[in-house]
Amino acid sequence: MKRVIGSLVSLTGPGTALQELLYGFIMALIFVYAARFGLLTFNSVQEYALVQIGMIATWGTIDGIIFYYIAMCD
Amino acid sequence: MEREARISGLLDGFSSTPLDVLPDKDKRDICESILDRQLESDEEAWADRKDMIWNLVGCILISLLTLVPILLPTFLMDDFMLSLRVASILSSIVLFFVGFFMAPHLGSNRWITGFTMLGMSLIISIVATFTGG
């Protein structure tokens, strides 16, 4: 497990890994709190999971593409 | 590309850097000397690009990893609201330990980084929930 996480962090570097984790948790927690405080309602667990996965995958991809193009520009 | 156009591109690239304090002639000399040096080979450029692609994949995978403590309680528990509460507590614990174990890489204190990660993410996510994300 430690080796898997180590190799994942080595792909991006510790700074970017930390940033992605922080962004990911903050975005996911927004939906958690919105559901807890009744601002969002979900008809099923699957719907809730789909919203979380879709949002995280979208933002992870956007971040990755932006970093790729910034590196290309440099 | 013409040499003059390359120099112009380099000069643009160096704008808003410490090179701005140098006279124009010195800046031009620096650009000329860069162009006279051996540039990286196609293989080295491809290796750099491959690293960038792995960086992209890493960003997506690390982001998806954050879903484990968020979604796991939801699938394991019958009470949805209770699972949300457990998910937020689990996320807080994970965030603290992420900061705690990443601190040496960042050259900062373990406890301060852990509590900073925990506090910052909780405050931002609660504020963002009520202000529309």
Backbone of each chain as ProteinMPNN parsed JSONL, in Angstrom:
{"seq_chain_A": "MKRVIGSLVSLTGPGTALQELLYGFIMALIFVYAARFGLLTFNSVQEYALVQIGMIATWGTIDGIIFYYIAMCD", "coords_chain_A": {"N_chain_A": [[0.841, -1.208, 0.0], [1.912, 1.213, 0.916], [3.91, 1.46, -0.96], [2.455, 1.722, -3.302], [1.139, 4.189, -2.898], [3.402, 5.773, -2.668], [4.485, 5.553, -5.274], [2.438, 6.738, -6.705], [2.513, 9.365, -5.732], [5.032, 10.014, -6.645], [4.582, 10.318, -9.333], [3.451, 12.821, -9.695], [4.798, 14.508, -7.999], [5.409, 15.754, -4.654], [4.222, 18.258, -3.979], [2.18, 18.836, -5.918], [0.652, 16.536, -5.545], [-0.276, 16.889, -2.947], [-1.777, 19.192, -3.321], [-3.769, 18.237, -5.111], [-5.015, 16.329, -3.5], [-6.022, 17.936, -1.458], [-7.757, 19.666, -2.905], [-9.48, 17.709, -3.943], [-10.657, 16.563, -1.622], [-11.894, 18.838, -0.525], [-13.762, 19.522, -2.529], [-15.322, 17.181, -2.614], [-16.267, 17.158, -0.003], [-17.911, 19.382, -0.018], [-20.231, 18.506, -1.343], [-20.949, 16.543, 0.473], [-21.54, 18.036, 2.828], [-23.531, 19.664, 1.767], [-25.532, 17.794, 1.296], [-25.896, 16.866, 3.89], [-26.85, 19.164, 5.208], [-29.211, 19.516, 3.946], [-29.344, 20.957, 1.586], [-28.967, 19.775, -0.836], [-30.588, 17.042, -2.391], [-30.636, 13.535, -2.764], [-31.814, 10.836, -4.726], [-30.989, 8.227, -4.551], [-28.326, 6.109, -3.292], [-26.611, 5.433, -5.308], [-26.96, 7.521, -7.12], [-25.908, 9.643, -5.673], [-23.238, 8.737, -5.448], [-22.503, 8.729, -8.118], [-22.61, 11.453, -8.73], [-20.537, 12.422, -7.067], [-18.284, 10.961, -8.083], [-18.28, 11.791, -10.752], [-17.84, 14.572, -10.486], [-15.327, 14.703, -9.172], [-13.69, 13.284, -10.994], [-13.918, 14.919, -13.23], [-12.771, 17.378, -12.352], [-10.216, 16.504, -11.618], [-9.225, 15.691, -14.089], [-9.305, 18.123, -15.491], [-7.429, 19.634, -13.991], [-5.124, 18.063, -14.464], [-4.844, 18.311, -17.267], [-4.473, 21.075, -17.515], [-2.035, 21.387, -16.071], [-0.41, 19.901, -17.772], [-0.432, 21.415, -20.165], [0.64, 23.814, -19.216], [3.211, 22.958, -18.542], [4.059, 22.253, -21.094], [4.095, 24.763, -22.322], [6.14, 25.95, -20.901]], "CA_chain_A": [[0.0, 0.0, 0.0], [2.803, 2.368, 1.029], [4.636, 1.564, -2.226], [1.505, 2.225, -4.31], [0.959, 5.622, -2.657], [4.685, 6.4, -3.001], [4.651, 5.673, -6.731], [1.454, 7.721, -7.163], [3.044, 10.698, -5.403], [6.201, 10.287, -7.493], [4.117, 10.72, -10.675], [3.137, 14.25, -9.754], [5.607, 15.293, -7.064], [4.646, 15.916, -3.409], [3.434, 19.501, -3.955], [0.966, 18.668, -6.723], [-0.153, 15.488, -4.916], [-0.939, 17.524, -1.802], [-2.783, 20.102, -3.88], [-4.875, 17.45, -5.658], [-5.743, 15.735, -2.378], [-6.771, 19.001, -0.78], [-8.872, 20.048, -3.791], [-10.42, 16.588, -4.034], [-11.425, 16.455, -0.377], [-12.755, 20.02, -0.363], [-14.893, 19.423, -3.462], [-16.2, 16.079, -2.196], [-16.922, 17.542, 1.257], [-18.976, 20.354, -0.322], [-21.439, 17.724, -1.6], [-21.32, 15.863, 1.726], [-22.203, 19.01, 3.715], [-24.77, 20.104, 1.122], [-26.531, 16.742, 1.538], [-26.171, 16.814, 5.334], [-27.638, 20.331, 5.628], [-30.468, 19.51, 3.2], [-29.31, 21.841, 0.414], [-29.05, 18.878, -1.986], [-31.194, 15.748, -2.05], [-30.327, 12.473, -3.725], [-32.836, 9.78, -4.682], [-30.38, 6.936, -4.198], [-26.891, 6.128, -2.992], [-25.923, 5.382, -6.603], [-27.0, 8.87, -7.696], [-24.932, 10.412, -4.887], [-21.896, 8.267, -5.819], [-22.252, 9.165, -9.5], [-22.318, 12.898, -8.67], [-19.186, 12.578, -6.484], [-17.261, 10.44, -9.002], [-18.263, 12.677, -11.932], [-17.234, 15.859, -10.151], [-13.894, 14.51, -8.883], [-13.002, 12.89, -12.23], [-13.873, 16.1, -14.098], [-11.778, 18.354, -11.878], [-8.889, 15.884, -11.694], [-8.809, 15.743, -15.497], [-9.039, 19.531, -15.831], [-6.133, 19.987, -13.371], [-4.061, 17.353, -15.178], [-4.665, 18.905, -18.609], [-3.894, 22.414, -17.329], [-0.613, 21.219, -15.725], [0.273, 19.406, -18.971], [-0.213, 22.521, -21.105], [1.574, 24.776, -18.603], [4.554, 22.382, -18.706], [4.397, 22.346, -22.525], [4.419, 26.171, -22.606], [7.464, 26.232, -20.327]], "C_chain_A": [[0.872, 1.252, 0.0], [3.543, 2.591, -0.29], [3.733, 2.137, -3.323], [1.333, 3.734, -4.165], [2.241, 6.379, -3.018], [4.862, 6.579, -4.497], [3.639, 6.649, -7.317], [1.963, 9.147, -6.934], [4.232, 11.041, -6.296], [5.802, 10.685, -8.913], [3.954, 12.23, -10.779], [4.116, 15.119, -8.965], [4.762, 15.587, -5.839], [3.748, 17.156, -3.386], [2.119, 19.355, -4.698], [0.053, 17.613, -6.104], [-0.951, 16.073, -3.75], [-2.073, 18.432, -2.281], [-4.001, 19.33, -4.381], [-5.704, 16.813, -4.547], [-6.611, 16.764, -1.674], [-7.98, 19.426, -1.617], [-9.94, 18.96, -3.808], [-11.295, 16.492, -2.797], [-12.373, 17.639, -0.213], [-13.978, 19.904, -1.27], [-15.868, 18.325, -3.03], [-16.96, 16.458, -0.925], [-18.032, 18.567, 1.03], [-20.295, 19.605, -0.57], [-21.913, 17.006, -0.333], [-22.09, 16.828, 2.633], [-23.52, 19.501, 3.098], [-25.874, 19.074, 1.345], [-26.902, 16.694, 3.019], [-27.074, 17.958, 5.775], [-28.925, 20.476, 4.814], [-30.492, 20.443, 2.002], [-29.403, 21.031, -0.88], [-29.739, 17.596, -1.545], [-30.879, 14.747, -3.164], [-31.368, 11.372, -3.568], [-32.273, 8.423, -4.286], [-28.899, 7.129, -3.908], [-26.1, 6.166, -4.306], [-25.858, 6.77, -7.238], [-25.967, 9.767, -7.006], [-23.499, 10.049, -5.297], [-21.528, 8.763, -7.216], [-21.887, 10.655, -9.538], [-20.891, 13.119, -8.15], [-18.103, 12.14, -7.468], [-17.135, 11.368, -10.22], [-17.543, 13.974, -11.644], [-15.718, 15.716, -9.928], [-13.126, 14.17, -10.159], [-12.865, 14.099, -13.161], [-12.777, 17.064, -13.654], [-10.36, 17.808, -11.89], [-8.343, 15.958, -13.118], [-8.469, 17.161, -15.909], [-7.679, 19.961, -15.269], [-4.983, 19.361, -14.143], [-3.777, 17.981, -16.532], [-4.017, 20.286, -18.496], [-2.398, 22.302, -17.005], [0.191, 20.771, -16.943], [0.581, 20.573, -19.917], [0.712, 23.595, -20.535], [3.006, 24.278, -18.776], [5.004, 22.472, -20.162], [4.813, 23.771, -22.882], [5.813, 26.518, -22.091], [8.554, 25.597, -21.178]], "O_chain_A": [[0.651, 2.199, -0.755], [3.78, 3.727, -0.7], [4.174, 2.926, -4.159], [1.371, 4.472, -5.149], [2.193, 7.468, -3.589], [5.331, 7.622, -4.951], [3.928, 7.318, -8.309], [1.863, 10.012, -7.805], [4.428, 12.2, -6.665], [6.585, 11.315, -9.623], [4.271, 12.838, -11.801], [4.248, 16.314, -9.227], [3.538, 15.665, -5.939], [2.645, 17.116, -2.84], [1.062, 19.707, -4.174], [-1.17, 17.758, -6.125], [-2.139, 15.792, -3.587], [-3.17, 18.436, -1.724], [-5.137, 19.718, -4.109], [-6.931, 16.758, -4.628], [-7.767, 16.508, -1.34], [-9.092, 19.532, -1.1], [-11.135, 19.237, -3.703], [-12.515, 16.357, -2.895], [-13.523, 17.465, 0.191], [-15.102, 20.156, -0.835], [-17.084, 18.512, -3.072], [-18.137, 16.13, -0.775], [-18.992, 18.619, 1.799], [-21.346, 20.01, -0.073], [-23.113, 16.874, -0.092], [-23.157, 16.489, 3.145], [-24.5, 19.726, 3.809], [-27.029, 19.443, 1.56], [-28.067, 16.508, 3.368], [-27.958, 17.768, 6.61], [-29.651, 21.456, 4.978], [-31.561, 20.698, 1.45], [-29.864, 21.54, -1.902], [-29.498, 17.113, -0.439], [-30.863, 15.09, -4.346], [-31.758, 11.014, -2.457], [-32.988, 7.575, -3.753], [-28.306, 8.159, -4.23], [-25.07, 6.831, -4.409], [-24.842, 7.152, -7.817], [-25.255, 10.537, -7.651], [-22.653, 10.926, -5.472], [-20.391, 9.163, -7.466], [-20.987, 11.068, -10.268], [-20.131, 13.904, -8.718], [-17.12, 12.852, -7.67], [-16.03, 11.687, -10.659], [-16.732, 14.434, -12.448], [-14.931, 16.515, -10.436], [-12.039, 14.699, -10.388], [-11.83, 14.283, -13.801], [-11.961, 17.51, -14.461], [-9.407, 18.547, -12.138], [-7.165, 16.247, -13.333], [-7.471, 17.393, -16.592], [-6.876, 20.573, -15.972], [-3.991, 20.024, -14.446], [-2.619, 18.166, -16.909], [-3.128, 20.63, -19.275], [-1.582, 23.021, -17.582], [1.329, 21.2, -17.134], [1.701, 20.707, -20.408], [1.477, 24.216, -21.274], [3.905, 25.049, -19.11], [6.174, 22.733, -20.443], [5.758, 23.977, -23.644], [6.566, 27.258, -22.724], [9.737, 25.722, -20.86]]}, "seq_chain_B": "MEREARISGLLDGFSSTPLDVLPDKDKRDICESILDRQLESDEEAWADRKDMIWNLVGCILISLLTLVPILLPTFLMDDFMLSLRVASILSSIVLFFVGFFMAPHLGSNRWITGFTMLGMSLIISIVATFTGG", "coords_chain_B": {"N_chain_B": [[12.271, 28.44, -37.882], [13.11, 31.887, -37.983], [16.222, 33.245, -36.76], [16.058, 35.744, -35.56], [13.364, 35.881, -34.879], [13.272, 33.855, -32.991], [14.889, 34.953, -30.998], [13.327, 37.126, -30.322], [11.085, 35.779, -29.301], [12.247, 34.542, -27.063], [12.977, 36.805, -25.591], [10.445, 37.8, -25.0], [9.585, 35.721, -23.384], [11.248, 36.078, -21.209], [10.272, 38.32, -20.036], [9.031, 40.113, -17.194], [10.684, 38.809, -15.396], [13.653, 38.408, -13.298], [15.516, 39.242, -15.175], [14.647, 41.561, -16.263], [15.852, 43.757, -15.098], [18.211, 44.138, -16.395], [20.125, 45.841, -18.989], [18.866, 46.311, -22.402], [20.689, 45.366, -24.31], [22.265, 43.51, -22.929], [20.321, 41.625, -22.257], [19.689, 40.702, -24.786], [22.143, 39.575, -25.5], [22.221, 37.431, -23.709], [20.084, 35.9, -24.665], [21.072, 35.304, -27.211], [23.275, 33.729, -26.497], [21.98, 31.573, -25.369], [20.696, 30.477, -27.605], [22.901, 29.656, -29.029], [23.745, 27.434, -27.72], [23.737, 23.822, -27.297], [20.687, 22.248, -28.038], [18.051, 20.31, -26.374], [17.721, 16.855, -27.252], [15.496, 15.046, -29.562], [14.727, 12.701, -28.32], [15.096, 13.296, -25.613], [13.245, 15.354, -25.381], [10.895, 13.924, -25.866], [10.92, 12.219, -23.683], [10.516, 14.068, -21.632], [7.946, 14.879, -22.309], [6.576, 12.514, -21.902], [6.801, 12.271, -19.13], [5.189, 14.399, -18.414], [2.704, 13.489, -19.277], [2.354, 11.309, -17.564], [2.194, 12.752, -15.241], [-0.261, 13.994, -15.617], [-1.953, 11.736, -15.565], [-1.437, 10.947, -12.939], [-2.535, 13.107, -11.504], [-5.3, 12.721, -11.972], [-5.695, 10.156, -10.84], [-4.932, 10.569, -8.141], [-6.826, 12.448, -7.377], [-9.138, 10.869, -7.622], [-8.662, 9.067, -5.619], [-9.387, 10.373, -3.324], [-12.03, 9.837, -3.065], [-12.405, 7.486, -1.731], [-12.595, 7.512, 1.27], [-14.865, 9.057, 1.29], [-16.958, 7.789, -0.128], [-17.017, 5.159, 0.754], [-18.253, 4.731, 3.414], [-20.885, 5.26, 2.687], [-21.644, 3.162, 1.054], [-21.377, 1.069, 2.775], [-23.049, 1.462, 4.929], [-26.445, 1.513, 6.077], [-28.002, 3.689, 6.865], [-28.282, 6.706, 5.35], [-27.821, 9.436, 6.078], [-26.328, 9.158, 8.407], [-24.116, 7.896, 7.333], [-23.062, 9.957, 5.826], [-22.207, 11.664, 7.818], [-20.245, 10.074, 9.004], [-18.545, 9.883, 6.814], [-17.628, 12.536, 6.573], [-16.233, 12.806, 8.969], [-14.299, 10.78, 8.686], [-12.942, 11.774, 6.418], [-11.857, 14.093, 7.491], [-10.061, 13.004, 9.331], [-8.353, 11.61, 7.577], [-7.367, 13.765, 6.073], [-5.946, 15.148, 8.054], [-3.89, 13.295, 8.569], [-2.717, 13.145, 6.062], [-1.555, 15.687, 5.845], [0.116, 15.47, 8.072], [1.919, 13.401, 7.347], [2.972, 14.372, 4.981], [4.318, 16.613, 5.665], [7.235, 16.521, 6.233], [8.229, 16.419, 3.594], [7.599, 18.935, 2.76], [9.002, 20.507, 4.369], [7.975, 21.434, 6.774], [6.392, 21.715, 10.079], [5.028, 18.719, 11.428], [2.591, 18.498, 13.019], [1.472, 21.051, 12.828], [1.079, 21.274, 10.047], [-0.695, 19.15, 9.633], [-2.973, 19.928, 11.183], [-3.492, 22.321, 9.887], [-4.198, 21.519, 7.281], [-6.508, 20.069, 7.912], [-8.168, 22.024, 9.209], [-8.301, 24.072, 7.269], [-9.515, 22.8, 5.039], [-11.988, 22.042, 6.123], [-13.144, 24.529, 6.836], [-13.193, 25.892, 4.343], [-14.803, 24.127, 2.803], [-17.254, 24.145, 4.192], [-17.977, 26.861, 4.114], [-18.079, 27.17, 1.322], [-20.19, 25.485, 0.739], [-22.466, 26.871, 1.607], [-22.254, 29.198, 0.185], [-22.559, 28.548, -2.374], [-20.637, 26.992, -3.589]], "CA_chain_B": [[11.986, 29.804, -37.408], [14.261, 32.794, -38.12], [16.932, 33.481, -35.495], [15.552, 36.982, -34.954], [12.062, 35.561, -34.272], [13.558, 33.069, -31.783], [15.368, 35.891, -29.97], [12.162, 37.901, -29.888], [10.293, 34.88, -28.454], [12.944, 34.386, -25.78], [12.86, 38.078, -24.853], [9.075, 37.827, -24.462], [9.537, 34.746, -22.294], [11.99, 36.571, -20.043], [9.656, 39.52, -19.45], [8.56, 39.909, -15.806], [11.626, 37.975, -14.631], [14.755, 39.28, -12.838], [16.288, 39.766, -16.315], [14.13, 42.896, -16.598], [16.722, 44.827, -14.578], [19.392, 44.274, -17.267], [19.923, 46.639, -20.206], [18.379, 45.521, -23.542], [21.795, 44.698, -25.014], [22.651, 42.324, -22.143], [19.253, 40.636, -22.4], [19.848, 40.124, -26.121], [23.33, 38.706, -25.452], [21.845, 36.194, -23.008], [19.257, 35.112, -25.594], [21.976, 34.802, -28.262], [24.1, 32.634, -25.958], [21.102, 30.397, -25.2], [20.478, 29.873, -28.929], [24.151, 29.043, -29.504], [24.021, 26.177, -26.99], [23.104, 22.629, -27.849], [19.341, 22.07, -27.512], [17.801, 18.92, -26.012], [17.428, 16.003, -28.408], [14.097, 14.625, -29.681], [14.477, 11.657, -27.319], [14.945, 13.964, -24.312], [11.973, 16.09, -25.409], [9.83, 12.925, -25.746], [10.939, 11.75, -22.29], [9.865, 15.124, -20.846], [6.508, 14.851, -22.592], [6.041, 11.312, -21.256], [6.66, 12.618, -17.708], [4.024, 15.285, -18.263], [1.502, 12.66, -19.424], [2.213, 10.567, -16.298], [1.743, 13.74, -14.255], [-1.703, 14.142, -15.86], [-2.597, 10.518, -15.047], [-1.297, 11.011, -11.484], [-3.527, 14.077, -10.99], [-6.631, 12.103, -12.009], [-5.739, 9.053, -9.881], [-4.888, 11.098, -6.761], [-8.15, 13.046, -7.124], [-10.112, 9.787, -7.42], [-8.337, 8.422, -4.343], [-10.085, 11.077, -2.239], [-13.403, 9.34, -2.973], [-12.493, 6.267, -0.9], [-13.252, 7.746, 2.573], [-16.153, 9.745, 1.115], [-18.01, 6.895, -0.62], [-17.016, 3.854, 1.431], [-19.315, 4.607, 4.427], [-22.206, 5.308, 2.053], [-21.971, 1.835, 0.542], [-21.343, 0.064, 3.846], [-24.047, 1.72, 5.969], [-27.822, 1.623, 5.571], [-28.497, 5.041, 7.14], [-27.551, 7.614, 4.462], [-27.369, 10.639, 6.792], [-25.248, 8.744, 9.315], [-22.936, 7.604, 6.508], [-22.475, 11.253, 5.446], [-21.486, 12.164, 8.988], [-19.033, 9.248, 9.125], [-17.663, 10.253, 5.691], [-16.952, 13.811, 6.852], [-15.251, 12.567, 10.045], [-13.2, 10.011, 8.084], [-12.175, 12.677, 5.547], [-11.082, 14.984, 8.357], [-8.936, 12.222, 9.876], [-7.414, 11.355, 6.472], [-6.713, 15.044, 5.741], [-4.955, 15.43, 9.089], [-2.723, 12.42, 8.4], [-2.04, 13.544, 4.813], [-0.692, 16.815, 6.219], [1.099, 14.981, 9.048], [2.973, 12.617, 6.693], [3.583, 15.12, 3.875], [5.062, 17.753, 6.229], [8.692, 16.48, 6.008], [8.518, 16.749, 2.192], [7.376, 20.368, 2.574], [9.89, 21.208, 5.293], [7.22, 22.113, 7.834], [6.083, 20.924, 11.275], [3.995, 17.707, 11.16], [1.314, 18.785, 13.676], [0.905, 22.294, 12.27], [0.601, 20.989, 8.69], [-1.876, 18.299, 9.761], [-4.137, 20.714, 11.618], [-3.782, 23.328, 8.854], [-4.943, 20.821, 6.228], [-7.82, 19.733, 8.46], [-8.955, 23.242, 9.434], [-8.517, 24.801, 6.016], [-10.483, 22.112, 4.187], [-13.308, 22.103, 6.752], [-13.684, 25.897, 6.735], [-13.486, 26.196, 2.935], [-15.927, 23.351, 2.274], [-18.518, 24.582, 4.81], [-18.3, 28.186, 3.548], [-18.45, 26.991, -0.087], [-21.505, 24.835, 0.679], [-23.536, 27.858, 1.773], [-22.128, 30.306, -0.769], [-22.824, 28.042, -3.725], [-19.521, 26.202, -4.132]], "C_chain_B": [[13.262, 30.647, -37.526], [14.915, 33.033, -36.747], [16.375, 34.708, -34.765], [14.216, 36.73, -34.233], [12.26, 34.751, -32.98], [14.017, 33.981, -30.641], [14.195, 36.69, -29.411], [11.276, 37.063, -28.953], [10.918, 34.702, -27.083], [12.822, 35.647, -24.93], [11.47, 38.215, -24.233], [8.968, 36.903, -23.25], [10.228, 35.231, -21.032], [11.364, 37.826, -19.432], [9.049, 39.144, -18.092], [9.411, 38.896, -15.053], [12.743, 38.905, -14.151], [15.604, 39.833, -13.98], [15.838, 41.171, -16.711], [15.065, 44.022, -16.145], [17.947, 45.053, -15.477], [19.083, 45.191, -18.448], [19.537, 45.731, -21.378], [19.496, 44.733, -24.229], [22.208, 43.417, -24.276], [21.606, 41.213, -22.262], [19.381, 39.919, -23.741], [21.049, 39.169, -26.152], [23.011, 37.362, -24.778], [21.036, 35.283, -23.934], [20.125, 34.509, -26.705], [22.768, 33.605, -27.73], [23.26, 31.382, -25.724], [20.925, 29.688, -26.545], [21.727, 29.177, -29.456], [24.459, 27.718, -28.814], [23.281, 25.006, -27.635], [21.731, 22.426, -27.205], [19.104, 20.595, -27.204], [17.356, 18.128, -27.243], [15.938, 15.645, -28.434], [13.753, 13.589, -28.615], [14.253, 12.29, -25.936], [13.615, 14.722, -24.245], [10.807, 15.121, -25.239], [9.749, 12.399, -24.312], [10.261, 12.779, -21.383], [8.359, 15.065, -21.031], [5.847, 13.639, -21.917], [5.841, 11.563, -19.754], [5.422, 13.476, -17.473], [2.728, 14.496, -18.373], [1.273, 11.847, -18.147], [1.754, 11.483, -15.175], [0.231, 13.939, -14.364], [-2.462, 12.941, -15.272], [-2.571, 10.523, -13.513], [-2.321, 11.949, -10.863], [-4.908, 13.44, -10.906], [-6.728, 11.009, -10.935], [-5.76, 9.553, -8.439], [-6.223, 11.739, -6.405], [-9.169, 11.952, -6.822], [-9.905, 9.071, -6.084], [-9.095, 9.076, -3.18], [-11.513, 10.556, -2.056], [-13.536, 8.138, -2.033], [-13.133, 6.558, 0.462], [-14.613, 8.428, 2.444], [-17.264, 8.745, 0.763], [-18.112, 5.574, 0.147], [-18.118, 3.747, 2.496], [-20.709, 4.562, 3.804], [-22.624, 3.918, 1.559], [-22.036, 0.781, 1.645], [-22.464, 0.246, 4.877], [-25.431, 1.908, 5.354], [-28.371, 3.046, 5.732], [-27.655, 6.063, 6.361], [-26.99, 8.816, 5.213], [-26.217, 10.316, 7.759], [-23.964, 8.476, 8.52], [-22.255, 8.899, 6.046], [-21.655, 11.821, 6.598], [-20.167, 11.395, 9.168], [-18.029, 9.63, 8.032], [-16.924, 11.553, 5.991], [-15.924, 13.652, 7.968], [-14.035, 11.815, 9.5], [-12.303, 10.905, 7.215], [-11.293, 13.601, 6.368], [-9.853, 14.261, 8.905], [-7.888, 11.994, 8.788], [-6.651, 12.635, 6.124], [-5.634, 15.392, 6.761], [-3.698, 14.594, 8.843], [-1.981, 12.687, 7.085], [-1.071, 14.685, 5.113], [0.448, 16.367, 7.119], [2.259, 14.264, 8.34], [3.641, 13.351, 5.532], [4.489, 16.25, 4.384], [6.578, 17.682, 6.002], [9.083, 16.818, 4.565], [8.433, 18.255, 1.952], [8.258, 21.2, 3.507], [9.143, 21.945, 6.39], [6.926, 21.149, 8.988], [4.897, 19.983, 10.996], [2.626, 18.103, 11.723], [0.652, 20.019, 13.079], [0.333, 22.025, 10.877], [-0.669, 20.146, 8.731], [-3.11, 19.098, 10.135], [-4.496, 21.803, 10.606], [-4.61, 22.701, 7.734], [-6.382, 20.561, 6.687], [-8.697, 20.982, 8.568], [-9.301, 23.949, 8.146], [-9.601, 24.131, 5.173], [-11.881, 22.162, 4.791], [-13.939, 23.48, 6.579], [-14.093, 26.196, 5.293], [-14.722, 25.43, 2.465], [-17.262, 23.78, 2.898], [-18.938, 25.949, 4.245], [-18.788, 28.029, 2.107], [-19.826, 26.343, -0.226], [-22.621, 25.879, 0.716], [-23.436, 29.019, 0.79], [-22.257, 29.82, -2.212], [-21.65, 27.345, -4.379], [-18.633, 27.022, -5.032]], "O_chain_B": [[14.356, 30.178, -37.209], [14.243, 33.023, -35.716], [16.237, 34.719, -33.542], [13.958, 37.265, -33.154], [11.527, 34.927, -32.007], [13.609, 33.821, -29.49], [14.08, 36.902, -28.203], [10.78, 37.565, -27.944], [10.225, 34.707, -26.066], [12.595, 35.581, -23.722], [11.323, 38.678, -23.102], [8.356, 37.242, -22.237], [9.852, 34.852, -19.923], [11.859, 38.342, -18.43], [8.616, 38.012, -17.879], [8.912, 38.202, -14.168], [12.784, 40.069, -14.548], [16.342, 40.798, -13.78], [16.558, 41.886, -17.408], [15.072, 45.105, -16.73], [18.642, 46.057, -15.329], [17.931, 45.311, -18.864], [19.833, 44.536, -21.366], [19.298, 43.6, -24.67], [22.466, 42.384, -24.894], [21.94, 40.032, -22.355], [19.207, 38.704, -23.832], [20.983, 38.094, -26.749], [23.466, 36.306, -25.217], [21.257, 34.074, -23.991], [19.94, 33.355, -27.092], [22.916, 32.595, -28.417], [23.756, 30.263, -25.86], [20.994, 28.461, -26.624], [21.634, 28.226, -30.233], [25.326, 26.966, -29.26], [22.337, 25.184, -28.405], [21.612, 22.43, -25.98], [19.832, 19.727, -27.687], [16.707, 18.658, -28.144], [15.21, 15.9, -27.475], [12.648, 13.584, -28.072], [13.358, 11.891, -25.191], [12.946, 14.741, -23.211], [9.834, 15.439, -24.555], [8.661, 12.163, -23.788], [9.518, 12.412, -20.473], [7.591, 15.18, -20.076], [4.72, 13.721, -21.429], [4.845, 11.13, -19.173], [4.706, 13.313, -16.484], [1.763, 14.779, -17.663], [0.136, 11.708, -17.695], [1.026, 11.066, -14.275], [-0.47, 14.041, -13.358], [-3.467, 13.102, -14.58], [-3.552, 10.153, -12.867], [-2.908, 11.638, -9.826], [-5.609, 13.59, -9.906], [-7.717, 10.939, -10.206], [-6.507, 9.035, -7.609], [-6.703, 11.602, -5.28], [-9.965, 12.075, -5.891], [-10.848, 8.541, -5.497], [-9.406, 8.424, -2.184], [-12.136, 10.799, -1.023], [-14.637, 7.807, -1.592], [-14.129, 5.918, 0.8], [-15.421, 8.387, 3.372], [-18.374, 8.838, 1.286], [-19.172, 4.95, 0.18], [-18.86, 2.764, 2.492], [-21.607, 3.905, 4.329], [-23.794, 3.545, 1.634], [-22.663, -0.265, 1.481], [-22.795, -0.686, 5.61], [-25.559, 2.407, 4.236], [-29.097, 3.548, 4.874], [-26.479, 6.267, 6.66], [-25.831, 9.185, 5.023], [-25.272, 11.09, 7.907], [-22.865, 8.79, 8.978], [-21.034, 8.945, 5.892], [-20.574, 12.376, 6.403], [-19.122, 11.982, 9.446], [-16.824, 9.694, 8.278], [-15.733, 11.67, 5.704], [-14.866, 14.281, 7.932], [-12.892, 12.158, 9.804], [-11.077, 10.811, 7.266], [-10.145, 13.867, 6.013], [-8.755, 14.816, 8.944], [-6.691, 12.158, 9.025], [-5.44, 12.601, 5.907], [-4.555, 15.864, 6.405], [-2.581, 15.109, 8.899], [-0.77, 12.484, 6.998], [0.085, 14.656, 4.692], [1.588, 16.808, 6.97], [3.425, 14.477, 8.673], [4.753, 12.998, 5.137], [5.317, 16.777, 3.641], [7.17, 18.689, 5.613], [10.128, 17.424, 4.326], [9.098, 18.791, 1.065], [8.262, 22.429, 3.445], [9.617, 22.967, 6.887], [7.171, 19.946, 8.895], [3.896, 20.391, 10.407], [1.622, 18.057, 11.012], [-0.558, 20.044, 12.851], [-0.762, 22.485, 10.554], [-1.605, 20.385, 7.969], [-4.159, 18.975, 9.502], [-5.664, 22.169, 10.477], [-5.602, 23.278, 7.29], [-7.338, 20.8, 5.95], [-9.827, 20.999, 8.08], [-10.437, 24.375, 7.941], [-10.495, 24.8, 4.656], [-12.861, 22.308, 4.062], [-15.111, 23.596, 6.223], [-15.193, 26.689, 5.041], [-15.593, 26.0, 1.808], [-18.289, 23.782, 2.218], [-20.11, 26.165, 3.937], [-19.768, 28.654, 1.703], [-20.548, 26.611, -1.186], [-23.592, 25.793, -0.035], [-24.409, 29.743, 0.579], [-22.084, 30.594, -3.153], [-21.655, 27.125, -5.59], [-17.651, 26.507, -5.567]]}, "name": "protein", "num_of_chains": 2, "seq": "MKRVIGSLVSLTGPGTALQELLYGFIMALIFVYAARFGLLTFNSVQEYALVQIGMIATWGTIDGIIFYYIAMCDMEREARISGLLDGFSSTPLDVLPDKDKRDICESILDRQLESDEEAWADRKDMIWNLVGCILISLLTLVPILLPTFLMDDFMLSLRVASILSSIVLFFVGFFMAPHLGSNRWITGFTMLGMSLIISIVATFTGG"}
